[in-house]
Amino acid sequence: MKRNWFGLIRNERGTQILELILALPLLWFVFIFSFDQFSILYNRQKVLAAAYEAGRIAAVQPNFGLANYHAAEMGQAELKQGIGMTDSRVRLYVQGGWKKGNHFEAEATMKFHLLATGKPFELKESYHLMIENAEKGGSQ
């Protein structure tokens, strides 16, 4: 019995299932990748907002103690809205003491697990501001 290979190639039976088998892993990878990217982008926005809010409230405080307290409160409130957060931190860094006109940095850090793969991930953002309101002779 002689086979007609040209006839088999032209036969389109089963091509849809073959296309599904070839395309499904690629589509699944894109689907999973999009969940991880969404969680990174969303949490990055939350970390940046936390650093901004912490710095904004700290800039108008009369001393470093109040600035540090309010910055942590505002920053943590923003970070709590993150997805899959396992750990977070808000810090202020100031050089030259808490004096009007000096500059400081508000830094926010968040650790979380990616939505699809579950791998740990860490984001860190900072915001630089000038101290607008400080007691005379204030220090750190």
Phi, psi and omega in degrees: 000122182264131180270146176258094183295326180296325178292323178292323179293323181283340180289125185259011178293131178087359182290327181294318179292325177294318177297320178297316180297323180282325186272333185301314178299323178294316178295320178296318178299316179297319180297311180294317179301321181293325177295316178295318180295321177299315182295323178293313182295317180296313181292327176297319178296321179293320180293318177296319178295323179295317178296319179295312181296320178297316180291321182296316180287327181290327185298336184256009180274148184284339179214168185294324180300311177295320180299315181295318180296308183293325178296317179296318180297310182293318181294316180293326177299322179286319182292332179297342179276358180291163181263123174070026184294135175249331181205147178210158181206142175232129182225153172245138175237126179224141176243139178085012177085166181274084181234145179304131180098339176287159180253153177217169180236131173257125183238133177238138180229138177224134172249138180205169176256138178296146186298312188272312186270340179077007181286144178290146182215146180231137176238143178219128178226153178221160183221130182256132181220170176253142178288121184263332186220116179214150177291150178296136180073018180295152179216180181268000000 
